[in-house]
Amino acid sequence: MAWLHRVVNGGGVIDREYALGRGRIDICVQWPYTDADGKRCWQWEDIEFKVHQPRQPDPVEDGLHQLDGYLDRLDLSHDTLIVFDRRPTAPHLLERSAIEQVTSPRGHAVTLVRA
């Protein structure tokens, strides 16, 4: 959060647990910009966090379905899902960490970060 605050310092906003009707986005970053017509607009980016708990299925599928709802309500085309693996049997952090582009069930682009 501290790193994100420094990124948006000077005009942006960071909301935690941003409510969107049902469910909540974990972090929503809003950044102002001026469009080609000189009108002030806002860029929205959101980040969803999931934890892979012991004896539980991988939360990616549920996370992607959840993001579809957010993306539709915010009229965004892409999102970020970060999954932290807390299982005692998980591979070493260096082996399991990865960033990849995936597609949600409704066809949205999602950056999936595993840690």
N, CA, C and O atoms as CSV, one atom per row, in Angstrom:
chain,resi,resn,atom,element,x,y,z
A,1,MET,N,N,0.825,-1.189,0.000
A,1,MET,CA,C,0.000,0.000,0.000
A,1,MET,C,C,0.874,1.259,0.000
A,1,MET,O,O,0.575,2.222,-0.705
A,2,ALA,N,N,1.942,1.249,0.784
A,2,ALA,CA,C,2.797,2.432,0.844
A,2,ALA,C,C,3.400,2.724,-0.530
A,2,ALA,O,O,3.495,3.884,-0.931
A,3,TRP,N,N,3.805,1.682,-1.251
A,3,TRP,CA,C,4.375,1.875,-2.583
A,3,TRP,C,C,3.321,2.477,-3.516
A,3,TRP,O,O,3.622,3.401,-4.271
A,4,LEU,N,N,2.096,1.965,-3.470
A,4,LEU,CA,C,1.032,2.494,-4.324
A,4,LEU,C,C,0.710,3.948,-3.979
A,4,LEU,O,O,0.440,4.753,-4.871
A,5,HIS,N,N,0.737,4.281,-2.699
A,5,HIS,CA,C,0.480,5.670,-2.321
A,5,HIS,C,C,1.510,6.608,-2.937
A,5,HIS,O,O,1.171,7.715,-3.354
A,6,ARG,N,N,2.743,6.179,-2.995
A,6,ARG,CA,C,3.767,7.023,-3.610
A,6,ARG,C,C,3.547,7.132,-5.115
A,6,ARG,O,O,3.837,8.171,-5.708
A,7,VAL,N,N,3.044,6.082,-5.732
A,7,VAL,CA,C,2.781,6.106,-7.172
A,7,VAL,C,C,1.689,7.117,-7.496
A,7,VAL,O,O,1.813,7.864,-8.467
A,8,VAL,N,N,0.630,7.155,-6.706
A,8,VAL,CA,C,-0.499,8.043,-7.014
A,8,VAL,C,C,-0.398,9.400,-6.329
A,8,VAL,O,O,-1.278,10.244,-6.499
A,9,ASN,N,N,0.657,9.619,-5.563
A,9,ASN,CA,C,0.823,10.889,-4.868
A,9,ASN,C,C,0.703,12.037,-5.868
A,9,ASN,O,O,1.357,12.035,-6.911
A,10,GLY,N,N,-0.129,13.007,-5.542
A,10,GLY,CA,C,-0.289,14.149,-6.427
A,10,GLY,C,C,-1.556,14.105,-7.240
A,10,GLY,O,O,-1.652,14.792,-8.257
A,11,GLY,N,N,-2.531,13.323,-6.831
A,11,GLY,CA,C,-3.804,13.372,-7.541
A,11,GLY,C,C,-4.574,12.078,-7.598
A,11,GLY,O,O,-5.785,12.094,-7.818
A,12,GLY,N,N,-3.918,10.974,-7.411
A,12,GLY,CA,C,-4.615,9.693,-7.481
A,12,GLY,C,C,-5.237,9.309,-6.151
A,12,GLY,O,O,-5.000,9.945,-5.124
A,13,VAL,N,N,-6.041,8.251,-6.193
A,13,VAL,CA,C,-6.740,7.765,-5.011
A,13,VAL,C,C,-6.587,6.251,-4.952
A,13,VAL,O,O,-6.662,5.574,-5.977
A,14,ILE,N,N,-6.370,5.720,-3.748
A,14,ILE,CA,C,-6.346,4.278,-3.540
A,14,ILE,C,C,-7.431,3.937,-2.537
A,14,ILE,O,O,-7.453,4.481,-1.432
A,15,ASP,N,N,-8.330,3.040,-2.913
A,15,ASP,CA,C,-9.378,2.578,-2.019
A,15,ASP,C,C,-9.148,1.118,-1.708
A,15,ASP,O,O,-8.886,0.316,-2.605
A,16,ARG,N,N,-9.245,0.771,-0.431
A,16,ARG,CA,C,-9.207,-0.636,-0.018
A,16,ARG,C,C,-10.626,-1.125,0.138
A,16,ARG,O,O,-11.499,-0.379,0.581
A,17,GLU,N,N,-10.868,-2.382,-0.225
A,17,GLU,CA,C,-12.192,-2.979,-0.104
A,17,GLU,C,C,-13.241,-2.093,-0.758
A,17,GLU,O,O,-14.225,-1.709,-0.125
A,18,TYR,N,N,-13.027,-1.772,-2.024
A,18,TYR,CA,C,-13.922,-0.919,-2.787
A,18,TYR,C,C,-15.199,-1.688,-3.117
A,18,TYR,O,O,-15.149,-2.656,-3.875
A,19,ALA,N,N,-16.330,-1.282,-2.570
A,19,ALA,CA,C,-17.598,-1.997,-2.757
A,19,ALA,C,C,-18.143,-1.774,-4.167
A,19,ALA,O,O,-18.135,-0.650,-4.669
A,20,LEU,N,N,-18.613,-2.842,-4.799
A,20,LEU,CA,C,-19.209,-2.748,-6.132
A,20,LEU,C,C,-20.548,-3.478,-6.192
A,20,LEU,O,O,-20.841,-4.130,-7.194
A,21,GLY,N,N,-21.335,-3.390,-5.186
A,21,GLY,CA,C,-22.623,-4.065,-5.195
A,21,GLY,C,C,-22.560,-5.365,-4.432
A,21,GLY,O,O,-23.054,-5.454,-3.307
A,22,ARG,N,N,-21.966,-6.362,-5.022
A,22,ARG,CA,C,-21.759,-7.626,-4.307
A,22,ARG,C,C,-20.279,-7.955,-4.379
A,22,ARG,O,O,-19.649,-7.824,-5.428
A,23,GLY,N,N,-19.748,-8.372,-3.280
A,23,GLY,CA,C,-18.306,-8.601,-3.235
A,23,GLY,C,C,-17.574,-7.267,-3.178
A,23,GLY,O,O,-18.187,-6.202,-3.251
A,24,ARG,N,N,-16.285,-7.342,-3.050
A,24,ARG,CA,C,-15.483,-6.130,-2.950
A,24,ARG,C,C,-14.157,-6.338,-3.675
A,24,ARG,O,O,-13.570,-7.419,-3.634
A,25,ILE,N,N,-13.702,-5.281,-4.339
A,25,ILE,CA,C,-12.361,-5.277,-4.908
A,25,ILE,C,C,-11.408,-5.021,-3.749
A,25,ILE,O,O,-11.685,-4.174,-2.900
A,26,ASP,N,N,-10.303,-5.732,-3.699
A,26,ASP,CA,C,-9.370,-5.526,-2.595
A,26,ASP,C,C,-8.701,-4.160,-2.652
A,26,ASP,O,O,-8.632,-3.464,-1.639
A,27,ILE,N,N,-8.207,-3.768,-3.820
A,27,ILE,CA,C,-7.595,-2.441,-3.976
A,27,ILE,C,C,-8.037,-1.860,-5.312
A,27,ILE,O,O,-7.959,-2.522,-6.347
A,28,CYS,N,N,-8.497,-0.627,-5.278
A,28,CYS,CA,C,-8.881,0.082,-6.495
A,28,CYS,C,C,-8.065,1.365,-6.564
A,28,CYS,O,O,-8.103,2.182,-5.644
A,29,VAL,N,N,-7.328,1.540,-7.655
A,29,VAL,CA,C,-6.500,2.726,-7.861
A,29,VAL,C,C,-7.183,3.584,-8.923
A,29,VAL,O,O,-7.517,3.105,-10.007
A,30,GLN,N,N,-7.381,4.847,-8.599
A,30,GLN,CA,C,-7.976,5.790,-9.546
A,30,GLN,C,C,-6.951,6.895,-9.801
A,30,GLN,O,O,-6.387,7.470,-8.870
A,31,TRP,N,N,-6.728,7.173,-11.071
A,31,TRP,CA,C,-5.701,8.144,-11.445
A,31,TRP,C,C,-6.285,9.127,-12.451
A,31,TRP,O,O,-6.820,8.703,-13.475
A,32,PRO,N,N,-6.195,10.443,-12.185
A,32,PRO,CA,C,-6.757,11.421,-13.119
A,32,PRO,C,C,-5.867,11.639,-14.338
A,32,PRO,O,O,-4.642,11.542,-14.264
A,33,TYR,N,N,-6.510,11.933,-15.447
A,33,TYR,CA,C,-5.781,12.307,-16.659
A,33,TYR,C,C,-6.664,13.233,-17.483
A,33,TYR,O,O,-7.865,13.338,-17.236
A,34,THR,N,N,-6.076,13.894,-18.449
A,34,THR,CA,C,-6.819,14.779,-19.342
A,34,THR,C,C,-6.912,14.111,-20.703
A,34,THR,O,O,-5.895,13.724,-21.279
A,35,ASP,N,N,-8.133,13.973,-21.222
A,35,ASP,CA,C,-8.307,13.311,-22.516
A,35,ASP,C,C,-7.964,14.261,-23.663
A,35,ASP,O,O,-7.567,15.402,-23.427
A,36,ALA,N,N,-8.113,13.800,-24.888
A,36,ALA,CA,C,-7.726,14.579,-26.070
A,36,ALA,C,C,-8.527,15.876,-26.198
A,36,ALA,O,O,-8.055,16.837,-26.806
A,37,ASP,N,N,-9.741,15.908,-25.624
A,37,ASP,CA,C,-10.575,17.115,-25.682
A,37,ASP,C,C,-10.342,18.051,-24.500
A,37,ASP,O,O,-11.042,19.054,-24.360
A,38,GLY,N,N,-9.366,17.736,-23.649
A,38,GLY,CA,C,-9.074,18.572,-22.500
A,38,GLY,C,C,-9.953,18.302,-21.292
A,38,GLY,O,O,-9.895,19.032,-20.302
A,39,LYS,N,N,-10.765,17.263,-21.367
A,39,LYS,CA,C,-11.666,16.919,-20.265
A,39,LYS,C,C,-10.935,16.051,-19.240
A,39,LYS,O,O,-10.182,15.145,-19.599
A,40,ARG,N,N,-11.172,16.345,-17.949
A,40,ARG,CA,C,-10.568,15.534,-16.879
A,40,ARG,C,C,-11.319,14.205,-16.781
A,40,ARG,O,O,-12.542,14.171,-16.649
A,41,CYS,N,N,-10.557,13.118,-16.848
A,41,CYS,CA,C,-11.129,11.769,-16.771
A,41,CYS,C,C,-10.372,10.975,-15.706
A,41,CYS,O,O,-9.366,11.437,-15.168
A,42,TRP,N,N,-10.869,9.780,-15.414
A,42,TRP,CA,C,-10.220,8.924,-14.417
A,42,TRP,C,C,-9.900,7.566,-15.017
A,42,TRP,O,O,-10.739,6.939,-15.664
A,43,GLN,N,N,-8.691,7.132,-14.792
A,43,GLN,CA,C,-8.276,5.768,-15.131
A,43,GLN,C,C,-8.478,4.931,-13.880
A,43,GLN,O,O,-8.080,5.339,-12.789
A,44,TRP,N,N,-9.094,3.761,-14.026
A,44,TRP,CA,C,-9.344,2.854,-12.910
A,44,TRP,C,C,-8.535,1.584,-13.105
A,44,TRP,O,O,-8.505,1.016,-14.197
A,45,GLU,N,N,-7.892,1.152,-12.061
A,45,GLU,CA,C,-7.190,-0.133,-12.043
A,45,GLU,C,C,-7.551,-0.809,-10.730
A,45,GLU,O,O,-7.570,-0.169,-9.678
A,46,ASP,N,N,-7.837,-2.096,-10.793
A,46,ASP,CA,C,-8.097,-2.774,-9.531
A,46,ASP,C,C,-7.264,-4.033,-9.418
A,46,ASP,O,O,-6.843,-4.623,-10.414
A,47,ILE,N,N,-7.039,-4.426,-8.177
A,47,ILE,CA,C,-6.210,-5.588,-7.874
A,47,ILE,C,C,-6.976,-6.462,-6.898
A,47,ILE,O,O,-7.420,-5.994,-5.849
A,48,GLU,N,N,-7.127,-7.709,-7.239
A,48,GLU,CA,C,-7.799,-8.678,-6.370
A,48,GLU,C,C,-6.748,-9.623,-5.806
A,48,GLU,O,O,-5.870,-10.087,-6.534
A,49,PHE,N,N,-6.836,-9.905,-4.522
A,49,PHE,CA,C,-5.908,-10.810,-3.843
A,49,PHE,C,C,-6.650,-12.063,-3.397
A,49,PHE,O,O,-7.775,-11.987,-2.905
A,50,LYS,N,N,-6.019,-13.196,-3.571
A,50,LYS,CA,C,-6.538,-14.476,-3.084
A,50,LYS,C,C,-5.400,-15.207,-2.380
A,50,LYS,O,O,-4.224,-14.973,-2.660
A,51,VAL,N,N,-5.772,-16.095,-1.462
A,51,VAL,CA,C,-4.792,-16.898,-0.743
A,51,VAL,C,C,-5.107,-18.359,-0.977
A,51,VAL,O,O,-6.235,-18.796,-0.751
A,52,HIS,N,N,-4.114,-19.126,-1.429
A,52,HIS,CA,C,-4.264,-20.571,-1.591
A,52,HIS,C,C,-3.963,-21.193,-0.227
A,52,HIS,O,O,-2.806,-21.319,0.174
A,53,GLN,N,N,-5.018,-21.572,0.465
A,53,GLN,CA,C,-4.903,-22.105,1.821
A,53,GLN,C,C,-4.656,-23.612,1.798
A,53,GLN,O,O,-4.983,-24.277,0.815
A,54,PRO,N,N,-4.083,-24.156,2.871
A,54,PRO,CA,C,-3.904,-25.611,2.961
A,54,PRO,C,C,-5.249,-26.334,2.846
A,54,PRO,O,O,-6.262,-25.871,3.370
A,55,ARG,N,N,-5.240,-27.461,2.159
A,55,ARG,CA,C,-6.411,-28.316,1.980
A,55,ARG,C,C,-7.572,-27.632,1.255
A,55,ARG,O,O,-8.717,-28.066,1.375
A,56,GLN,N,N,-7.288,-26.583,0.517
A,56,GLN,CA,C,-8.300,-25.870,-0.260
A,56,GLN,C,C,-7.887,-25.870,-1.730
A,56,GLN,O,O,-6.697,-25.921,-2.039
A,57,PRO,N,N,-8.868,-25.813,-2.641
A,57,PRO,CA,C,-8.507,-25.768,-4.066
A,57,PRO,C,C,-7.841,-24.443,-4.435
A,57,PRO,O,O,-7.971,-23.445,-3.725
A,58,ASP,N,N,-7.136,-24.456,-5.543
A,58,ASP,CA,C,-6.507,-23.252,-6.073
A,58,ASP,C,C,-7.606,-22.195,-6.285
A,58,ASP,O,O,-8.599,-22.487,-6.951
A,59,PRO,N,N,-7.459,-20.986,-5.743
A,59,PRO,CA,C,-8.517,-19.976,-5.829
A,59,PRO,C,C,-8.571,-19.202,-7.148
A,59,PRO,O,O,-9.370,-18.274,-7.277
A,60,VAL,N,N,-7.748,-19.558,-8.120
A,60,VAL,CA,C,-7.702,-18.786,-9.367
A,60,VAL,C,C,-9.044,-18.787,-10.083
A,60,VAL,O,O,-9.503,-17.728,-10.509
A,61,GLU,N,N,-9.686,-19.938,-10.229
A,61,GLU,CA,C,-10.964,-20.001,-10.963
A,61,GLU,C,C,-12.012,-19.105,-10.309
A,61,GLU,O,O,-12.691,-18.340,-10.994
A,62,ASP,N,N,-12.145,-19.196,-8.988
A,62,ASP,CA,C,-13.101,-18.334,-8.287
A,62,ASP,C,C,-12.722,-16.870,-8.441
A,62,ASP,O,O,-13.592,-16.019,-8.628
A,63,GLY,N,N,-11.431,-16.571,-8.365
A,63,GLY,CA,C,-10.976,-15.201,-8.524
A,63,GLY,C,C,-11.287,-14.638,-9.899
A,63,GLY,O,O,-11.675,-13.476,-10.020
A,64,LEU,N,N,-11.122,-15.447,-10.938
A,64,LEU,CA,C,-11.421,-14.988,-12.295
A,64,LEU,C,C,-12.907,-14.709,-12.471
A,64,LEU,O,O,-13.280,-13.726,-13.111
A,65,HIS,N,N,-13.759,-15.562,-11.911
A,65,HIS,CA,C,-15.210,-15.324,-11.978
A,65,HIS,C,C,-15.563,-14.033,-11.227
A,65,HIS,O,O,-16.381,-13.244,-11.699
A,66,GLN,N,N,-14.955,-13.825,-10.078
A,66,GLN,CA,C,-15.195,-12.620,-9.292
A,66,GLN,C,C,-14.760,-11.381,-10.076
A,66,GLN,O,O,-15.471,-10.376,-10.086
A,67,LEU,N,N,-13.605,-11.444,-10.728
A,67,LEU,CA,C,-13.114,-10.306,-11.493
A,67,LEU,C,C,-14.020,-9.969,-12.666
A,67,LEU,O,O,-14.165,-8.797,-13.012
A,68,ASP,N,N,-14.633,-10.971,-13.283
A,68,ASP,CA,C,-15.556,-10.692,-14.385
A,68,ASP,C,C,-16.647,-9.722,-13.953
A,68,ASP,O,O,-16.981,-8.792,-14.687
A,69,GLY,N,N,-17.199,-9.934,-12.773
A,69,GLY,CA,C,-18.233,-9.030,-12.279
A,69,GLY,C,C,-17.711,-7.623,-12.078
A,69,GLY,O,O,-18.383,-6.658,-12.441
A,70,TYR,N,N,-16.514,-7.489,-11.502
A,70,TYR,CA,C,-15.924,-6.169,-11.294
A,70,TYR,C,C,-15.678,-5.464,-12.625
A,70,TYR,O,O,-16.009,-4.290,-12.795
A,71,LEU,N,N,-15.100,-6.193,-13.547
A,71,LEU,CA,C,-14.747,-5.592,-14.831
A,71,LEU,C,C,-15.979,-5.128,-15.585
A,71,LEU,O,O,-15.959,-4.078,-16.226
A,72,ASP,N,N,-17.046,-5.901,-15.513
A,72,ASP,CA,C,-18.288,-5.497,-16.171
A,72,ASP,C,C,-18.857,-4.226,-15.534
A,72,ASP,O,O,-19.281,-3.314,-16.244
A,73,ARG,N,N,-18.868,-4.161,-14.201
A,73,ARG,CA,C,-19.437,-2.994,-13.517
A,73,ARG,C,C,-18.578,-1.744,-13.693
A,73,ARG,O,O,-19.111,-0.637,-13.757
A,74,LEU,N,N,-17.265,-1.904,-13.772
A,74,LEU,CA,C,-16.377,-0.753,-13.951
A,74,LEU,C,C,-16.119,-0.435,-15.419
A,74,LEU,O,O,-15.472,0.564,-15.735
A,75,ASP,N,N,-16.621,-1.280,-16.315
A,75,ASP,CA,C,-16.398,-1.128,-17.748
A,75,ASP,C,C,-14.905,-1.110,-18.075
A,75,ASP,O,O,-14.432,-0.275,-18.846
A,76,LEU,N,N,-14.171,-2.059,-17.467
A,76,LEU,CA,C,-12.743,-2.214,-17.728
A,76,LEU,C,C,-12.510,-3.448,-18.577
A,76,LEU,O,O,-13.332,-4.364,-18.593
A,77,SER,N,N,-11.392,-3.473,-19.281
A,77,SER,CA,C,-11.086,-4.608,-20.150
A,77,SER,C,C,-10.049,-5.550,-19.549
A,77,SER,O,O,-9.854,-6.654,-20.058
A,78,HIS,N,N,-9.380,-5.132,-18.469
A,78,HIS,CA,C,-8.327,-5.973,-17.895
A,78,HIS,C,C,-8.279,-5.782,-16.377
A,78,HIS,O,O,-8.852,-4.836,-15.837
A,79,ASP,N,N,-7.591,-6.691,-15.710
A,79,ASP,CA,C,-7.508,-6.668,-14.256
A,79,ASP,C,C,-6.263,-7.423,-13.812
A,79,ASP,O,O,-5.545,-7.995,-14.631
A,80,THR,N,N,-6.018,-7.416,-12.506
A,80,THR,CA,C,-4.880,-8.128,-11.925
A,80,THR,C,C,-5.369,-8.997,-10.777
A,80,THR,O,O,-6.117,-8.537,-9.914
A,81,LEU,N,N,-4.945,-10.252,-10.770
A,81,LEU,CA,C,-5.252,-11.203,-9.698
A,81,LEU,C,C,-3.928,-11.680,-9.118
A,81,LEU,O,O,-3.079,-12.201,-9.841
A,82,ILE,N,N,-3.752,-11.500,-7.807
A,82,ILE,CA,C,-2.535,-11.938,-7.129
A,82,ILE,C,C,-2.907,-13.057,-6.169
A,82,ILE,O,O,-3.783,-12.891,-5.320
A,83,VAL,N,N,-2.234,-14.205,-6.307
A,83,VAL,CA,C,-2.514,-15.367,-5.464
A,83,VAL,C,C,-1.280,-15.689,-4.635
A,83,VAL,O,O,-0.206,-15.964,-5.170
A,84,PHE,N,N,-1.454,-15.648,-3.317
A,84,PHE,CA,C,-0.392,-16.014,-2.385
A,84,PHE,C,C,-0.606,-17.463,-1.967
A,84,PHE,O,O,-1.699,-17.826,-1.532
A,85,ASP,N,N,0.407,-18.280,-2.092
A,85,ASP,CA,C,0.310,-19.704,-1.756
A,85,ASP,C,C,0.800,-19.924,-0.328
A,85,ASP,O,O,1.996,-19.825,-0.056
A,86,ARG,N,N,-0.127,-20.222,0.582
A,86,ARG,CA,C,0.202,-20.406,2.001
A,86,ARG,C,C,0.254,-21.877,2.403
A,86,ARG,O,O,0.341,-22.190,3.590
A,87,ARG,N,N,0.201,-22.780,1.427
A,87,ARG,CA,C,0.233,-24.206,1.745
A,87,ARG,C,C,1.635,-24.600,2.198
A,87,ARG,O,O,2.620,-24.155,1.608
A,88,PRO,N,N,1.739,-25.430,3.241
A,88,PRO,CA,C,3.064,-25.883,3.673
A,88,PRO,C,C,3.770,-26.718,2.614
A,88,PRO,O,O,4.995,-26.836,2.631
A,89,THR,N,N,3.002,-27.299,1.689
A,89,THR,CA,C,3.582,-28.136,0.635
A,89,THR,C,C,3.906,-27.346,-0.636
A,89,THR,O,O,4.355,-27.925,-1.625
A,90,ALA,N,N,3.688,-26.057,-0.618
A,90,ALA,CA,C,3.940,-25.237,-1.811
A,90,ALA,C,C,5.429,-25.246,-2.153
A,90,ALA,O,O,6.277,-25.303,-1.262
A,91,PRO,N,N,5.738,-25.189,-3.435
A,91,PRO,CA,C,7.148,-25.093,-3.829
A,91,PRO,C,C,7.774,-23.819,-3.251
A,91,PRO,O,O,7.066,-22.906,-2.826
A,92,HIS,N,N,9.082,-23.772,-3.243
A,92,HIS,CA,C,9.819,-22.596,-2.775
A,92,HIS,C,C,9.334,-21.365,-3.548
A,92,HIS,O,O,8.947,-21.471,-4.712
A,93,LEU,N,N,9.358,-20.215,-2.907
A,93,LEU,CA,C,8.869,-18.975,-3.503
A,93,LEU,C,C,9.450,-18.722,-4.893
A,93,LEU,O,O,8.723,-18.318,-5.801
A,94,LEU,N,N,10.747,-18.953,-5.067
A,94,LEU,CA,C,11.371,-18.712,-6.368
A,94,LEU,C,C,10.848,-19.652,-7.448
A,94,LEU,O,O,10.827,-19.294,-8.626
A,95,GLU,N,N,10.426,-20.853,-7.055
A,95,GLU,CA,C,9.906,-21.828,-8.017
A,95,GLU,C,C,8.443,-21.574,-8.363
A,95,GLU,O,O,8.026,-21.839,-9.490
A,96,ARG,N,N,7.661,-21.070,-7.423
A,96,ARG,CA,C,6.221,-20.910,-7.665
A,96,ARG,C,C,5.848,-19.512,-8.153
A,96,ARG,O,O,4.743,-19.314,-8.659
A,97,SER,N,N,6.746,-18.545,-8.012
A,97,SER,CA,C,6.423,-17.182,-8.432
A,97,SER,C,C,6.381,-17.091,-9.949
A,97,SER,O,O,7.276,-17.570,-10.645
A,98,ALA,N,N,5.322,-16.466,-10.443
A,98,ALA,CA,C,5.159,-16.324,-11.891
A,98,ALA,C,C,4.172,-15.203,-12.184
A,98,ALA,O,O,3.288,-14.903,-11.381
A,99,ILE,N,N,4.340,-14.603,-13.333
A,99,ILE,CA,C,3.396,-13.610,-13.838
A,99,ILE,C,C,2.996,-14.080,-15.232
A,99,ILE,O,O,3.849,-14.331,-16.084
A,100,GLU,N,N,1.699,-14.195,-15.451
A,100,GLU,CA,C,1.231,-14.630,-16.762
A,100,GLU,C,C,-0.065,-13.924,-17.125
A,100,GLU,O,O,-0.788,-13.437,-16.256
A,101,GLN,N,N,-0.341,-13.877,-18.395
A,101,GLN,CA,C,-1.587,-13.308,-18.887
A,101,GLN,C,C,-2.583,-14.452,-19.096
A,101,GLN,O,O,-2.281,-15.426,-19.785
A,102,VAL,N,N,-3.762,-14.327,-18.502
A,102,VAL,CA,C,-4.804,-15.335,-18.650
A,102,VAL,C,C,-6.075,-14.636,-19.093
A,102,VAL,O,O,-6.149,-13.407,-19.100
A,103,THR,N,N,-7.066,-15.419,-19.459
A,103,THR,CA,C,-8.352,-14.893,-19.883
A,103,THR,C,C,-9.419,-15.367,-18.913
A,103,THR,O,O,-9.469,-16.546,-18.563
A,104,SER,N,N,-10.270,-14.452,-18.479
A,104,SER,CA,C,-11.355,-14.793,-17.566
A,104,SER,C,C,-12.452,-15.542,-18.329
A,104,SER,O,O,-12.440,-15.560,-19.559
A,105,PRO,N,N,-13.396,-16.159,-17.616
A,105,PRO,CA,C,-14.480,-16.876,-18.301
A,105,PRO,C,C,-15.258,-16.012,-19.293
A,105,PRO,O,O,-15.753,-16.533,-20.293
A,106,ARG,N,N,-15.376,-14.719,-19.045
A,106,ARG,CA,C,-16.102,-13.823,-19.962
A,106,ARG,C,C,-15.187,-13.152,-20.975
A,106,ARG,O,O,-15.621,-12.263,-21.708
A,107,GLY,N,N,-13.922,-13.569,-21.025
A,107,GLY,CA,C,-13.014,-13.078,-22.047
A,107,GLY,C,C,-12.203,-11.845,-21.692
A,107,GLY,O,O,-11.584,-11.253,-22.576
A,108,HIS,N,N,-12.185,-11.438,-20.432
A,108,HIS,CA,C,-11.366,-10.306,-20.019
A,108,HIS,C,C,-9.910,-10.718,-19.850
A,108,HIS,O,O,-9.619,-11.847,-19.455
A,109,ALA,N,N,-9.012,-9.815,-20.146
A,109,ALA,CA,C,-7.591,-10.060,-19.937
A,109,ALA,C,C,-7.268,-9.861,-18.458
A,109,ALA,O,O,-7.667,-8.864,-17.856
A,110,VAL,N,N,-6.545,-10.814,-17.881
A,110,VAL,CA,C,-6.177,-10.738,-16.470
A,110,VAL,C,C,-4.693,-11.062,-16.334
A,110,VAL,O,O,-4.206,-12.052,-16.880
A,111,THR,N,N,-3.988,-10.215,-15.601
A,111,THR,CA,C,-2.611,-10.509,-15.244
A,111,THR,C,C,-2.656,-11.321,-13.952
A,111,THR,O,O,-3.099,-10.827,-12.916
A,112,LEU,N,N,-2.198,-12.559,-14.020
A,112,LEU,CA,C,-2.185,-13.453,-12.863
A,112,LEU,C,C,-0.778,-13.481,-12.291
A,112,LEU,O,O,0.183,-13.822,-12.981
A,113,VAL,N,N,-0.673,-13.117,-11.018
A,113,VAL,CA,C,0.605,-13.121,-10.310
A,113,VAL,C,C,0.517,-14.174,-9.218
A,113,VAL,O,O,-0.357,-14.117,-8.353
A,114,ARG,N,N,1.439,-15.145,-9.268
A,114,ARG,CA,C,1.499,-16.177,-8.216
A,114,ARG,C,C,2.721,-15.923,-7.349
A,114,ARG,O,O,3.820,-15.677,-7.845
A,115,ALA,N,N,2.501,-15.990,-6.035
A,115,ALA,CA,C,3.615,-15.752,-5.105
A,115,ALA,C,C,3.490,-16.667,-3.906
A,115,ALA,O,O,4.329,-16.624,-3.006
